């Protein structure tokens, strides 16, 4: 995959992260129900907070990619956030908090984190 194509894929990932984070922040109970997780006031509150951070990191990734020049620092941190999110969601499935449907989310975040690391490494050379 060329660096230009990878950058375009990462822009799409950034925008999807912002949109899904907004949905999660605004309607956490709906997504928790979709993932077969308990939707208590506490879990909805914290799931909404996670959505807010998704918006922030997705926006940071998009901003770094749109800046025009190499922006390795925010790309690295966005990659680490995606990898951490993948691990956290995977552990949630492992511990029975989320249904196996959430493994799709974990897989998307894992792939996103790896792609962002590949892009970061290419920029850091």
N, C-alpha and C positions, 0 to 999 in steps of 0.2 A: 504494500500500500504506500503510495507516495505521501510525502509530508503535507502536501496541499489537501489531498483527500482525507488524511487523518485529521487535519485541522478542521475540515468541514464536518466530519463525523463528531468531533468534540464540541463544535458549536451546537450541533443538534442535541447532543447529550446535555450540554449546559442548559439549553432552552427547555428540554424535557424535565430536567431537574427543577428548574424554576417553576414550571407549570404544576408538576406533581407535588412539589413542596407547598405551593399555594393551596392546592386542593386539600392536602393533609393538614395545613394550618387552619383552614376555614371549616373543614368537615371531617375532623379526625374520627368521630364515631362511625361514620359511614365506612371509612377505610378499615377501621378495626373490625367491624362486623364482616367485611369482605374477607379479611384474613382470619376469621374465626377466633378473634382475640376478645378478651373481656373489655367491655367499653364502660368502665367506671368513670366517675368524674376525674379521678386522678390520672388514669391511663389516657383519657381523652386530652387532658391538659398537657401532659408530657409528650404525647404523640403530636399535638399541635406545635409544641416548642421545637420538636425535631423537624417538623415541616418548615418552620421559620428558618432554621439553620440550613435546610436544603435550598431554600430560596436564596439565602446569602451566599452559600458556596457555589451554587449554580450561576448566580449573578457574577460572582468573582471570576469564575472560569470563563464565562462569556466575555466579561470586560477585558480579561487578560488576552483572550484570543482576538478581540476586536481592536486592541491597542495599536496594532501595526508593527511593532518591533517585538523581539523576543522578550517574554515575561516568564522566566523559568521559576521564580519563587511562587507566585500564585498557582501556576500549573502543578508544581510539586504538591502544594498543600491541598489542592482540589483532588489530586490523585490519592493522597493519603486519606482524605475524608471518604472518598468512594470505597477504598479498600476497607477502612474501618466500618463503614456502613454495611458492607457485605458481610463482614465477620459478625457484626451485631445482629443482623437479621438472621443469619445462619444459626447463631446461638439461640435466637428466639424460637426458631423452628425446632432445633435440637431439644430445647427445654420445654416444648409443648406450649409456648406462648402464642405462636402463630401457626397457622395451617401450612402444610407443604406448598400451598400456592405461593407463599412468600419466598420460596426458593427461586422463583423467577425474578423477583426483585433483587435478591442477593446475587444471583448470577449476572444480572444487568449491571449492578454496581461493581462487581468484580471485574467484568469486562471493561467497564468504563475506567476503573482505576488503572488497569493494566495499559489500556490505550493511552491514557494521560501520562503514565510513566514513560512509555515509549516516546511520546511526543516531547516530554521534558528532557529525556536523555538526548534526543536528536538536537534539541535547542541548546543544550549545555555543552556541546562539543565545540 
